[in-house]
Amino acid sequence: KGTIHHLLKAVELFEKTEDEFMAKNAKSLLKDCLKEFNLTAEECQTL
């Protein structure tokens, strides 16, 4: 739960700072977590 929240914040932060490389990495890690725990992005917002 904590990891997913941190990854969501990281994506937001990297997009704000226009760091495309790191935003892409954070999105990739988030996607892997969602797949591992069988969650949707919407479900993660309410964890």
PyMOL Python script that loads the backbone (N, CA, C, O; Angstrom):
from pymol import cmd

cmd.read_pdbstr("""\
ATOM      1  N   LYS A   1       0.829  -1.193   0.000  1.00  0.00           N
ATOM      2  CA  LYS A   1       0.000   0.000   0.000  1.00  0.00           C
ATOM      3  C   LYS A   1       0.873   1.257   0.000  1.00  0.00           C
ATOM      4  O   LYS A   1       0.668   2.157  -0.814  1.00  0.00           O
ATOM      5  N   GLY A   2       1.818   1.314   0.888  1.00  0.00           N
ATOM      6  CA  GLY A   2       2.699   2.479   0.963  1.00  0.00           C
ATOM      7  C   GLY A   2       3.512   2.670  -0.297  1.00  0.00           C
ATOM      8  O   GLY A   2       3.687   3.792  -0.772  1.00  0.00           O
ATOM      9  N   THR A   3       4.007   1.574  -0.835  1.00  0.00           N
ATOM     10  CA  THR A   3       4.812   1.636  -2.053  1.00  0.00           C
ATOM     11  C   THR A   3       4.005   2.202  -3.205  1.00  0.00           C
ATOM     12  O   THR A   3       4.496   3.043  -3.958  1.00  0.00           O
ATOM     13  N   ILE A   4       2.775   1.747  -3.346  1.00  0.00           N
ATOM     14  CA  ILE A   4       1.931   2.225  -4.442  1.00  0.00           C
ATOM     15  C   ILE A   4       1.659   3.717  -4.290  1.00  0.00           C
ATOM     16  O   ILE A   4       1.699   4.459  -5.271  1.00  0.00           O
ATOM     17  N   HIS A   5       1.383   4.158  -3.065  1.00  0.00           N
ATOM     18  CA  HIS A   5       1.152   5.586  -2.841  1.00  0.00           C
ATOM     19  C   HIS A   5       2.396   6.400  -3.172  1.00  0.00           C
ATOM     20  O   HIS A   5       2.294   7.476  -3.761  1.00  0.00           O
ATOM     21  N   HIS A   6       3.566   5.899  -2.799  1.00  0.00           N
ATOM     22  CA  HIS A   6       4.805   6.608  -3.107  1.00  0.00           C
ATOM     23  C   HIS A   6       5.053   6.655  -4.608  1.00  0.00           C
ATOM     24  O   HIS A   6       5.519   7.668  -5.129  1.00  0.00           O
ATOM     25  N   LEU A   7       4.747   5.575  -5.301  1.00  0.00           N
ATOM     26  CA  LEU A   7       4.921   5.571  -6.753  1.00  0.00           C
ATOM     27  C   LEU A   7       3.960   6.544  -7.429  1.00  0.00           C
ATOM     28  O   LEU A   7       4.334   7.213  -8.392  1.00  0.00           O
ATOM     29  N   LEU A   8       2.734   6.628  -6.937  1.00  0.00           N
ATOM     30  CA  LEU A   8       1.784   7.600  -7.489  1.00  0.00           C
ATOM     31  C   LEU A   8       2.302   9.022  -7.301  1.00  0.00           C
ATOM     32  O   LEU A   8       2.207   9.846  -8.211  1.00  0.00           O
ATOM     33  N   LYS A   9       2.843   9.308  -6.132  1.00  0.00           N
ATOM     34  CA  LYS A   9       3.412  10.635  -5.860  1.00  0.00           C
ATOM     35  C   LYS A   9       4.636  10.891  -6.736  1.00  0.00           C
ATOM     36  O   LYS A   9       4.835  12.001  -7.229  1.00  0.00           O
ATOM     37  N   ALA A  10       5.453   9.856  -6.924  1.00  0.00           N
ATOM     38  CA  ALA A  10       6.650   9.999  -7.751  1.00  0.00           C
ATOM     39  C   ALA A  10       6.281  10.335  -9.188  1.00  0.00           C
ATOM     40  O   ALA A  10       6.890  11.212  -9.800  1.00  0.00           O
ATOM     41  N   VAL A  11       5.288   9.641  -9.725  1.00  0.00           N
ATOM     42  CA  VAL A  11       4.845   9.929 -11.096  1.00  0.00           C
ATOM     43  C   VAL A  11       4.402  11.388 -11.186  1.00  0.00           C
ATOM     44  O   VAL A  11       4.786  12.106 -12.110  1.00  0.00           O
ATOM     45  N   GLU A  12       3.604  11.812 -10.232  1.00  0.00           N
ATOM     46  CA  GLU A  12       3.106  13.195 -10.218  1.00  0.00           C
ATOM     47  C   GLU A  12       4.259  14.194 -10.151  1.00  0.00           C
ATOM     48  O   GLU A  12       4.281  15.173 -10.898  1.00  0.00           O
ATOM     49  N   LEU A  13       5.208  13.949  -9.264  1.00  0.00           N
ATOM     50  CA  LEU A  13       6.349  14.845  -9.098  1.00  0.00           C
ATOM     51  C   LEU A  13       7.208  14.906 -10.355  1.00  0.00           C
ATOM     52  O   LEU A  13       7.574  15.991 -10.807  1.00  0.00           O
ATOM     53  N   PHE A  14       7.530  13.749 -10.919  1.00  0.00           N
ATOM     54  CA  PHE A  14       8.384  13.729 -12.104  1.00  0.00           C
ATOM     55  C   PHE A  14       7.696  14.362 -13.309  1.00  0.00           C
ATOM     56  O   PHE A  14       8.359  14.968 -14.151  1.00  0.00           O
ATOM     57  N   GLU A  15       6.383  14.230 -13.399  1.00  0.00           N
ATOM     58  CA  GLU A  15       5.663  14.889 -14.492  1.00  0.00           C
ATOM     59  C   GLU A  15       5.679  16.402 -14.302  1.00  0.00           C
ATOM     60  O   GLU A  15       5.788  17.147 -15.276  1.00  0.00           O
ATOM     61  N   LYS A  16       5.570  16.863 -13.057  1.00  0.00           N
ATOM     62  CA  LYS A  16       5.625  18.305 -12.778  1.00  0.00           C
ATOM     63  C   LYS A  16       6.989  18.884 -13.124  1.00  0.00           C
ATOM     64  O   LYS A  16       7.086  20.001 -13.632  1.00  0.00           O
ATOM     65  N   THR A  17       8.045  18.118 -12.846  1.00  0.00           N
ATOM     66  CA  THR A  17       9.402  18.602 -13.111  1.00  0.00           C
ATOM     67  C   THR A  17       9.853  18.277 -14.530  1.00  0.00           C
ATOM     68  O   THR A  17      10.993  18.545 -14.910  1.00  0.00           O
ATOM     69  N   GLU A  18       8.944  17.696 -15.307  1.00  0.00           N
ATOM     70  CA  GLU A  18       9.193  17.345 -16.710  1.00  0.00           C
ATOM     71  C   GLU A  18      10.376  16.398 -16.887  1.00  0.00           C
ATOM     72  O   GLU A  18      11.085  16.461 -17.892  1.00  0.00           O
ATOM     73  N   ASP A  19      10.585  15.523 -15.907  1.00  0.00           N
ATOM     74  CA  ASP A  19      11.626  14.496 -16.007  1.00  0.00           C
ATOM     75  C   ASP A  19      10.979  13.252 -16.611  1.00  0.00           C
ATOM     76  O   ASP A  19      10.523  12.356 -15.900  1.00  0.00           O
ATOM     77  N   GLU A  20      10.953  13.222 -17.938  1.00  0.00           N
ATOM     78  CA  GLU A  20      10.253  12.152 -18.651  1.00  0.00           C
ATOM     79  C   GLU A  20      10.839  10.774 -18.365  1.00  0.00           C
ATOM     80  O   GLU A  20      10.097   9.801 -18.232  1.00  0.00           O
ATOM     81  N   PHE A  21      12.156  10.685 -18.271  1.00  0.00           N
ATOM     82  CA  PHE A  21      12.810   9.397 -18.028  1.00  0.00           C
ATOM     83  C   PHE A  21      12.364   8.803 -16.691  1.00  0.00           C
ATOM     84  O   PHE A  21      11.973   7.638 -16.621  1.00  0.00           O
ATOM     85  N   MET A  22      12.427   9.612 -15.635  1.00  0.00           N
ATOM     86  CA  MET A  22      12.055   9.115 -14.310  1.00  0.00           C
ATOM     87  C   MET A  22      10.549   8.888 -14.203  1.00  0.00           C
ATOM     88  O   MET A  22      10.116   7.956 -13.525  1.00  0.00           O
ATOM     89  N   ALA A  23       9.751   9.717 -14.856  1.00  0.00           N
ATOM     90  CA  ALA A  23       8.299   9.511 -14.855  1.00  0.00           C
ATOM     91  C   ALA A  23       7.966   8.182 -15.510  1.00  0.00           C
ATOM     92  O   ALA A  23       7.100   7.445 -15.037  1.00  0.00           O
ATOM     93  N   LYS A  24       8.653   7.881 -16.592  1.00  0.00           N
ATOM     94  CA  LYS A  24       8.416   6.616 -17.292  1.00  0.00           C
ATOM     95  C   LYS A  24       8.815   5.433 -16.407  1.00  0.00           C
ATOM     96  O   LYS A  24       8.118   4.419 -16.376  1.00  0.00           O
ATOM     97  N   ASN A  25       9.932   5.559 -15.692  1.00  0.00           N
ATOM     98  CA  ASN A  25      10.368   4.496 -14.774  1.00  0.00           C
ATOM     99  C   ASN A  25       9.362   4.289 -13.644  1.00  0.00           C
ATOM    100  O   ASN A  25       9.026   3.153 -13.308  1.00  0.00           O
ATOM    101  N   ALA A  26       8.888   5.373 -13.065  1.00  0.00           N
ATOM    102  CA  ALA A  26       7.920   5.274 -11.970  1.00  0.00           C
ATOM    103  C   ALA A  26       6.615   4.648 -12.462  1.00  0.00           C
ATOM    104  O   ALA A  26       6.013   3.834 -11.763  1.00  0.00           O
ATOM    105  N   LYS A  27       6.180   5.027 -13.658  1.00  0.00           N
ATOM    106  CA  LYS A  27       4.956   4.440 -14.227  1.00  0.00           C
ATOM    107  C   LYS A  27       5.133   2.949 -14.475  1.00  0.00           C
ATOM    108  O   LYS A  27       4.210   2.163 -14.260  1.00  0.00           O
ATOM    109  N   SER A  28       6.317   2.565 -14.925  1.00  0.00           N
ATOM    110  CA  SER A  28       6.593   1.150 -15.180  1.00  0.00           C
ATOM    111  C   SER A  28       6.555   0.348 -13.879  1.00  0.00           C
ATOM    112  O   SER A  28       5.966  -0.732 -13.829  1.00  0.00           O
ATOM    113  N   LEU A  29       7.181   0.876 -12.832  1.00  0.00           N
ATOM    114  CA  LEU A  29       7.161   0.208 -11.525  1.00  0.00           C
ATOM    115  C   LEU A  29       5.743   0.130 -10.974  1.00  0.00           C
ATOM    116  O   LEU A  29       5.344  -0.888 -10.409  1.00  0.00           O
ATOM    117  N   LEU A  30       4.991   1.204 -11.140  1.00  0.00           N
ATOM    118  CA  LEU A  30       3.605   1.219 -10.678  1.00  0.00           C
ATOM    119  C   LEU A  30       2.784   0.166 -11.418  1.00  0.00           C
ATOM    120  O   LEU A  30       1.988  -0.550 -10.811  1.00  0.00           O
ATOM    121  N   LYS A  31       2.979   0.079 -12.705  1.00  0.00           N
ATOM    122  CA  LYS A  31       2.262  -0.919 -13.510  1.00  0.00           C
ATOM    123  C   LYS A  31       2.585  -2.332 -13.021  1.00  0.00           C
ATOM    124  O   LYS A  31       1.697  -3.178 -12.923  1.00  0.00           O
ATOM    125  N   ASP A  32       3.861  -2.580 -12.715  1.00  0.00           N
ATOM    126  CA  ASP A  32       4.263  -3.895 -12.200  1.00  0.00           C
ATOM    127  C   ASP A  32       3.597  -4.190 -10.856  1.00  0.00           C
ATOM    128  O   ASP A  32       3.155  -5.314 -10.616  1.00  0.00           O
ATOM    129  N   CYS A  33       3.525  -3.192  -9.985  1.00  0.00           N
ATOM    130  CA  CYS A  33       2.868  -3.376  -8.680  1.00  0.00           C
ATOM    131  C   CYS A  33       1.387  -3.666  -8.857  1.00  0.00           C
ATOM    132  O   CYS A  33       0.837  -4.548  -8.197  1.00  0.00           O
ATOM    133  N   LEU A  34       0.746  -2.927  -9.744  1.00  0.00           N
ATOM    134  CA  LEU A  34      -0.686  -3.135  -9.974  1.00  0.00           C
ATOM    135  C   LEU A  34      -0.941  -4.548 -10.482  1.00  0.00           C
ATOM    136  O   LEU A  34      -1.893  -5.209 -10.070  1.00  0.00           O
ATOM    137  N   LYS A  35      -0.078  -4.995 -11.378  1.00  0.00           N
ATOM    138  CA  LYS A  35      -0.220  -6.344 -11.933  1.00  0.00           C
ATOM    139  C   LYS A  35       0.009  -7.395 -10.845  1.00  0.00           C
ATOM    140  O   LYS A  35      -0.732  -8.374 -10.753  1.00  0.00           O
ATOM    141  N   GLU A  36       1.033  -7.185 -10.030  1.00  0.00           N
ATOM    142  CA  GLU A  36       1.383  -8.137  -8.972  1.00  0.00           C
ATOM    143  C   GLU A  36       0.244  -8.306  -7.965  1.00  0.00           C
ATOM    144  O   GLU A  36      -0.041  -9.417  -7.519  1.00  0.00           O
ATOM    145  N   PHE A  37      -0.401  -7.193  -7.613  1.00  0.00           N
ATOM    146  CA  PHE A  37      -1.453  -7.236  -6.600  1.00  0.00           C
ATOM    147  C   PHE A  37      -2.855  -7.263  -7.203  1.00  0.00           C
ATOM    148  O   PHE A  37      -3.850  -7.162  -6.486  1.00  0.00           O
ATOM    149  N   ASN A  38      -2.926  -7.401  -8.535  1.00  0.00           N
ATOM    150  CA  ASN A  38      -4.204  -7.511  -9.247  1.00  0.00           C
ATOM    151  C   ASN A  38      -5.135  -6.344  -8.912  1.00  0.00           C
ATOM    152  O   ASN A  38      -6.297  -6.541  -8.556  1.00  0.00           O
ATOM    153  N   LEU A  39      -4.600  -5.121  -9.035  1.00  0.00           N
ATOM    154  CA  LEU A  39      -5.360  -3.911  -8.745  1.00  0.00           C
ATOM    155  C   LEU A  39      -5.462  -3.041  -9.994  1.00  0.00           C
ATOM    156  O   LEU A  39      -4.648  -3.149 -10.912  1.00  0.00           O
ATOM    157  N   THR A  40      -6.466  -2.184 -10.012  1.00  0.00           N
ATOM    158  CA  THR A  40      -6.563  -1.181 -11.065  1.00  0.00           C
ATOM    159  C   THR A  40      -6.012   0.130 -10.515  1.00  0.00           C
ATOM    160  O   THR A  40      -5.862   0.285  -9.303  1.00  0.00           O
ATOM    161  N   ALA A  41      -5.717   1.057 -11.392  1.00  0.00           N
ATOM    162  CA  ALA A  41      -5.215   2.358 -10.955  1.00  0.00           C
ATOM    163  C   ALA A  41      -6.243   3.064 -10.071  1.00  0.00           C
ATOM    164  O   ALA A  41      -5.881   3.738  -9.106  1.00  0.00           O
ATOM    165  N   GLU A  42      -7.521   2.905 -10.403  1.00  0.00           N
ATOM    166  CA  GLU A  42      -8.582   3.528  -9.614  1.00  0.00           C
ATOM    167  C   GLU A  42      -8.623   2.955  -8.195  1.00  0.00           C
ATOM    168  O   GLU A  42      -8.829   3.690  -7.229  1.00  0.00           O
ATOM    169  N   GLU A  43      -8.427   1.655  -8.078  1.00  0.00           N
ATOM    170  CA  GLU A  43      -8.426   1.024  -6.755  1.00  0.00           C
ATOM    171  C   GLU A  43      -7.273   1.536  -5.902  1.00  0.00           C
ATOM    172  O   GLU A  43      -7.404   1.643  -4.683  1.00  0.00           O
ATOM    173  N   CYS A  44      -6.165   1.850  -6.522  1.00  0.00           N
ATOM    174  CA  CYS A  44      -4.998   2.329  -5.779  1.00  0.00           C
ATOM    175  C   CYS A  44      -5.254   3.697  -5.154  1.00  0.00           C
ATOM    176  O   CYS A  44      -4.703   4.015  -4.100  1.00  0.00           O
ATOM    177  N   GLN A  45      -6.082   4.498  -5.797  1.00  0.00           N
ATOM    178  CA  GLN A  45      -6.383   5.824  -5.267  1.00  0.00           C
ATOM    179  C   GLN A  45      -7.150   5.738  -3.947  1.00  0.00           C
ATOM    180  O   GLN A  45      -7.103   6.663  -3.137  1.00  0.00           O
ATOM    181  N   THR A  46      -7.857   4.623  -3.734  1.00  0.00           N
ATOM    182  CA  THR A  46      -8.690   4.499  -2.536  1.00  0.00           C
ATOM    183  C   THR A  46      -8.106   3.559  -1.486  1.00  0.00           C
ATOM    184  O   THR A  46      -8.774   3.254  -0.498  1.00  0.00           O
ATOM    185  N   LEU A  47      -6.880   3.097  -1.679  1.00  0.00           N
ATOM    186  CA  LEU A  47      -6.267   2.191  -0.698  1.00  0.00           C
ATOM    187  C   LEU A  47      -6.044   2.894   0.628  1.00  0.00           C
ATOM    188  O   LEU A  47      -5.538   2.286   1.571  1.00  0.00           O
TER     189      LEU A  47
END
""", "prot")
cmd.dss("prot")
cmd.show_as("cartoon", "prot")
cmd.util.cbc("prot")
cmd.orient("prot")
